[in-house]
Structure formats: structure tokens, C-alpha cells
Amino acid sequence: MAAIETHMLLLNENSLNILVVVNMSWIFLILGVAAEAMSHLALKETEGFTKPLPRAFVLLGHLAAFMFLGQAMKGSASHDQLFKRAQSLVS
């Protein structure tokens, strides 16, 4: 009986970790979309990439979007690993 309680405790601990990873993935996804939208709005203001400030916003916005989306995908992979680890504890 003690082994089952330990597994349930570990599974509960891992499920909390999974919830944190999923929430951070969603936050990174939202930040990536916001950065992409900001860069597209700035793209209209560059007037053929002749204005330096909007051009900097376009480049930084695209860079930030790729970084945030990469972090969102990384968190998604971590979520899969935690889920597999939790399954192995139950088996």
C-alpha cells in the first residue's frame, strides 16, 4: 500500500509541474503572437524600410516572435516528457 501512495504522490507532484509548463507555453505563445502583430504594424510605417525606428521595431518584433514561439514549442516538448515520466511511475 505504501508503494501506491508514493506513486500517487509523485504523480500528483508531476501533474503540478505539467500544469506549470502548459501555462508557460501558452504565455510564450501569446507573447509571440503579440510580437508578430507589433512588427506587422510597424512594417506599414517603415515606408519601404526608409525610416529607421519602425524598421528596428520590425526586426526586433520578428526576432522576439521567433524566440517566444521557440520557447512555447520547447515547453510543449517538456510537457510530453513529464507526461511520459508520470505514466512510467504508474506502471
TORKOL-4160 file (C-alpha; in steps of 0.2 Angstrom, whole numbers, padded with zeros to 4 digits, m for minus):
91
<pt num="1" X="0000" Y="0000" Z="0000"/>
<pt num="2" X="0014" Y="0012" Z="0004"/>
<pt num="3" X="0021" Y="0010" Z="m0014"/>
<pt num="4" X="0005" Y="0015" Z="m0022"/>
<pt num="5" X="0004" Y="0030" Z="m0011"/>
<pt num="6" X="0021" Y="0035" Z="m0016"/>
<pt num="7" X="0017" Y="0034" Z="m0034"/>
<pt num="8" X="0001" Y="0044" Z="m0032"/>
<pt num="9" X="0011" Y="0057" Z="m0023"/>
<pt num="10" X="0024" Y="0058" Z="m0036"/>
<pt num="11" X="0011" Y="0058" Z="m0050"/>
<pt num="12" X="0002" Y="0072" Z="m0041"/>
<pt num="13" X="0019" Y="0081" Z="m0040"/>
<pt num="14" X="0022" Y="0079" Z="m0059"/>
<pt num="15" X="0005" Y="0084" Z="m0063"/>
<pt num="16" X="0008" Y="0101" Z="m0055"/>
<pt num="17" X="0024" Y="0103" Z="m0065"/>
<pt num="18" X="0014" Y="0099" Z="m0081"/>
<pt num="19" X="0002" Y="0112" Z="m0077"/>
<pt num="20" X="0015" Y="0125" Z="m0075"/>
<pt num="21" X="0024" Y="0120" Z="m0091"/>
<pt num="22" X="0007" Y="0121" Z="m0101"/>
<pt num="23" X="0003" Y="0138" Z="m0093"/>
<pt num="24" X="0020" Y="0145" Z="m0098"/>
<pt num="25" X="0019" Y="0138" Z="m0115"/>
<pt num="26" X="0003" Y="0147" Z="m0118"/>
<pt num="27" X="0010" Y="0163" Z="m0111"/>
<pt num="28" X="0025" Y="0162" Z="m0123"/>
<pt num="29" X="0013" Y="0158" Z="m0137"/>
<pt num="30" X="0003" Y="0174" Z="m0133"/>
<pt num="31" X="0019" Y="0185" Z="m0132"/>
<pt num="32" X="0025" Y="0178" Z="m0149"/>
<pt num="33" X="0009" Y="0182" Z="m0157"/>
<pt num="34" X="0009" Y="0200" Z="m0149"/>
<pt num="35" X="0027" Y="0202" Z="m0155"/>
<pt num="36" X="0022" Y="0197" Z="m0173"/>
<pt num="37" X="0007" Y="0208" Z="m0173"/>
<pt num="38" X="0018" Y="0223" Z="m0167"/>
<pt num="39" X="0031" Y="0220" Z="m0181"/>
<pt num="40" X="0017" Y="0219" Z="m0194"/>
<pt num="41" X="0010" Y="0236" Z="m0188"/>
<pt num="42" X="0027" Y="0244" Z="m0188"/>
<pt num="43" X="0030" Y="0237" Z="m0206"/>
<pt num="44" X="0017" Y="0248" Z="m0213"/>
<pt num="45" X="0026" Y="0263" Z="m0205"/>
<pt num="46" X="0043" Y="0260" Z="m0212"/>
<pt num="47" X="0038" Y="0267" Z="m0230"/>
<pt num="48" X="0049" Y="0255" Z="m0239"/>
<pt num="49" X="0062" Y="0252" Z="m0225"/>
<pt num="50" X="0067" Y="0270" Z="m0226"/>
<pt num="51" X="0063" Y="0275" Z="m0208"/>
<pt num="52" X="0075" Y="0268" Z="m0195"/>
<pt num="53" X="0064" Y="0267" Z="m0180"/>
<pt num="54" X="0049" Y="0257" Z="m0187"/>
<pt num="55" X="0062" Y="0246" Z="m0196"/>
<pt num="56" X="0070" Y="0242" Z="m0179"/>
<pt num="57" X="0053" Y="0238" Z="m0172"/>
<pt num="58" X="0050" Y="0226" Z="m0187"/>
<pt num="59" X="0067" Y="0217" Z="m0185"/>
<pt num="60" X="0065" Y="0216" Z="m0166"/>
<pt num="61" X="0047" Y="0211" Z="m0167"/>
<pt num="62" X="0051" Y="0196" Z="m0179"/>
<pt num="63" X="0066" Y="0191" Z="m0168"/>
<pt num="64" X="0056" Y="0191" Z="m0152"/>
<pt num="65" X="0042" Y="0182" Z="m0160"/>
<pt num="66" X="0053" Y="0168" Z="m0166"/>
<pt num="67" X="0061" Y="0167" Z="m0148"/>
<pt num="68" X="0044" Y="0167" Z="m0140"/>
<pt num="69" X="0037" Y="0154" Z="m0152"/>
<pt num="70" X="0053" Y="0143" Z="m0149"/>
<pt num="71" X="0051" Y="0144" Z="m0131"/>
<pt num="72" X="0032" Y="0139" Z="m0132"/>
<pt num="73" X="0037" Y="0123" Z="m0143"/>
<pt num="74" X="0051" Y="0119" Z="m0130"/>
<pt num="75" X="0038" Y="0119" Z="m0116"/>
<pt num="76" X="0027" Y="0108" Z="m0126"/>
<pt num="77" X="0041" Y="0095" Z="m0128"/>
<pt num="78" X="0044" Y="0096" Z="m0109"/>
<pt num="79" X="0026" Y="0093" Z="m0106"/>
<pt num="80" X="0027" Y="0077" Z="m0116"/>
<pt num="81" X="0042" Y="0071" Z="m0107"/>
<pt num="82" X="0034" Y="0075" Z="m0090"/>
<pt num="83" X="0018" Y="0065" Z="m0095"/>
<pt num="84" X="0028" Y="0050" Z="m0101"/>
<pt num="85" X="0038" Y="0050" Z="m0084"/>
<pt num="86" X="0021" Y="0051" Z="m0074"/>
<pt num="87" X="0015" Y="0036" Z="m0084"/>
<pt num="88" X="0030" Y="0026" Z="m0081"/>
<pt num="89" X="0028" Y="0029" Z="m0062"/>
<pt num="90" X="0010" Y="0022" Z="m0063"/>
<pt num="91" X="0016" Y="0007" Z="m0072"/>
